[in-house]
Structures are given as C-alpha cells and as structure tokens.
C-alpha cells in the first residue's frame, strides 16, 4: 500500500529540482517567509501589556526569519556541493533548535568557520552547568526558553522533584527590539537579493568558495563586497534600501553555515560532573 505524503513540510522537494528551478522556488518563497515574520513582529510590538505573548510572537518572527537565512545558505552553497548538503539544510529549515541558533548567530563575530562551529556546538548541547561552581544542570537554554514560554508543563531537574512550569514573560522598561535575524532578512530583501536575479547574484558570488573550516570572516566580507557591487550594477535594490541595509549585510550577515551540525548534542552526565569539579576547584582557588 502506497503511503500518501501530501500537504505541508514538503521542502525536501527542493532536493529533487534543478539549480534554476530551486532558485526560482526559493525566490517565490522568501518574500512569503519575510511577510510571515513581519506579521508576528507587528503583533509582538502591539502586545505591550502582555509580555509573555509578545515574547512568544517575537520568537515566532525570529524563527521565520531564520528560515529565510537557512535558505539563503542553500543559495550560497557551491553548486558542486549543494546536492550533498540540501537534505541537511532542509532538516535545519524544520528544526526549532537549528532555527534558534541561526537566529542567534547573526550577532556573533567568529574569526572563521572553525570558530563559528565551536559557537554552534556550545549552543546545541542538550544540557549545561549553571552557577559559579556548576551547582545546577539545566537543559539547553534555547529549547528550554522557547518551550517554557509556550507551555504549562511538569518539569524536574537533578533532584527529580516535579514542579510546574508556569509560562510567563517579563515586562521591560525598554521597547522591544527587532530580532537580529529579522533585521538581516529585511536588509537582504531591501537590497533585492530575494528576487530571482538577486539569488543568481548571491549564488554566483558565494558559490566560488566553500566555507568548511579555516575560511574566515575576512573572506566572507570580500564576497559580500562583490555581491553588493552586483546589486548596484544590476540595480537590484528597492527604493526603500538604505545605507543601514548595506551595513547590516556587510558587517552582520553570518558566515555560511551549510557545513555545520545543528542537531541537539547529548552531553553525558560524567562529562558534566567533570566540568563541575573543574569549576569547583577553580572557584576554591580564588580563596
């Protein structure tokens, strides 16, 4: 009996397309993703008296924007590698943790891909130690923060004592700030890089170099400069584009991450205990 697989979550069909077909479908989808992120962000800004709900919607905006950035990494991947990388990229597109790390990475300043990989690996650890001497073992921060805002649920920690998580937000004295991932996505759109011609410019520029290990932020900035020169030469930018958009892409768009692993990484209890001992002795050494 054949199993039907219709409906949503079918981005893996991108894996079966030719390069031109793939770029055309991505170009069609990027403005849709961006508008979805904008809608969540506008709603988040409007809920000043409901901080928890506002933060949830801001998180949705951030994850939607991250989906656009993940697809842009598919475009930046060299043509000779894309068929082998596309399945993993689509997995990241649907994975909450991958999207959260992609979003957070837009504010990082790694020196090269190896440095960026260390940042990512640290953020995908299933558990980590908290406290001056590692007194507490806590679940992955990105996942716990997301689920803690969304769900009322029973939780337990190292002592296995059950308690209820009560979803709550925290009122800030400052106005909400647009997530970095959405800022980057808005800038890419304003510069015309979500259009079919824009994606061709991105692919042809970035596809000349694989970002695998020691490729640096300097090399990334060089390719960004070449890409932006094409934006100007081909008049890709919209009337709404500003110097801030150029600055955002030149200085903040992260090194391509198509060669990085984003799945949750289990951390053995024994490793956490060793880290805890090291923290304890380091703290005691100060006395």
C-alpha positions, 0 to 999 in steps of 0.5 A: 500500500502506497503511503500518501505524503501530501500537504505541508513540510514538503521542502525536501522537494527542493532536493529533487529540482534543478539549480534554476528551478530551486532558485526560482522556488526559493525566490517565490518563497522568501518574500512569503517567509519575510511577510510571515515574520513581519506579521508576528513582529507587528503583533509582538510590538502591539502586545505591550501589556502582555509580555509573555505573548509578545515574547512568544510572537517575537520568537515566532518572527525570529524563527521565520526569519531564520528560515529565510537565512537557512535558505539563503545558505542553500543559495550560497552553497557551491553548486558542486556541493549543494546536492550533498548538503540540501537534505541537511539544510532542509532538516535545519529549515524544520528544526526549532533548535537549528532555527534558534541558533541561526537566529542567534548567530547573526550577532556573533563575530567568529574569526572563521568557520572553525570558530563559528562551529565551536559557537554552534556546538556550545549552543546545541548541547542538550544540557549545561552547568549553571552557577559559579561552581556548576551547582545546577544542570539545566537543559539547553537554554534555547529549547528550554526558553522557547518551550517554557514560554509556550507551555504549562508543563511538569518539569524536574531537574537533578533532584527529580522533584516535579514542579510546574512550569508556569509560562510567563514573560517579563515586562521591560522598561525598554521597547522591544527590539527587532530580532537580529535575524529579522533585521538581516532578512529585511536588509537582504530583501531591501537590497533585492537579493530575494528576487530571482536575479538577486539569488543568481547574484548571491549564488554566483558570488558565494558559490566560488568558495566553500566555507568548511573550516579555516575560511574566515570572516575576512573572506566572507566580507570580500564576497559580500563586497562583490555581491553588493557591487552586483546589486548596484550594477544590476540595480537590484535594490528597492527604493526603500534600501538604505545605507543601514541595509548595506551595513547590516549585510556587510558587517552582520550577515553570518558566515555560511553555515551549510557545513555545520551540525545543528542537531541537539548534542547529548552531553553525558552526565560524567562529562558534566560532573567533570566540568563541575569539579573543574569549576569547583576547584577553580572557584576554591582557588580564588580563596 
